[in-house]
């Protein structure tokens, strides 16, 4: 199965557009002489009067949360109007995922339900269909440079960005969790600071971004489709009130709230029977 999936990844990878092909303007960013760069836009997406990304009106966050130890999950899409970060649409769906989890092939397990939610959104509220989607997972920060955010972006035909809270090790490229945590904590000394994640081959897999002053742990940003790394980092930082950008934070909260509610009901039912 994994060999077949790897061939399909390689086929889809040829369709990925690595440069900005957005329906909105991308702010110019000054060249940086240091390997640690600074995003000046961090948190500004919450300001309804900010004009950094002119023409950008809607961003979606996509997330899948699991009932612990099962294949039962809740997938969620949340759409925000920007600037201002105003939530306009939320849909969650409980689903049983039939494909197994195989490291490096998460997209084959989770992308079908996420693509289905995006298609439903288009059918129900085309006026809110996002101009870019944030995916809880990786884009090019992946052993074959084609993670979940790439799959979703290419198959939906929409600009996409992968945002991961945990670092995916790529040992063949010398990218190890212990090294990345140490480098990020020492080098990223303020909100908006970021550095490129470069493998031993010289390939730039993504970026480590310190998205808030309070959080010393970075998030890991990588392009999915139709967007460059610099734009991806700046756009993610623009949407951060806290460590995780609001579209992802909201989708994660909504999906986990359903799981918590189901588990509460199950406990209450057991207590009543007892």
ABEGO torsion letter per residue (X at the ends): XAAAAAAAAAAAAAABBABBBBABBBBBBBBBABABBBBAABGAAABAABAABBGBABBBBBBBBBBBGBABBBBBBBBBBOBGGBBABBBBBBBBBABBBBBGAAAAAAAAAAAAAAAAAAAABAAABBABBBBBEBBABBAAGBBAAAAAAAAAGBBBBBBBABBBBBAAAGBBAAAAAAAAAAABABBGBBBBBBBAAGBBAEBBBBABAABABBBBBBBABGBBAAAAAAAAAAABABABBAAAAAAAAAAAAAAAAAAAAAAAAAAAAX
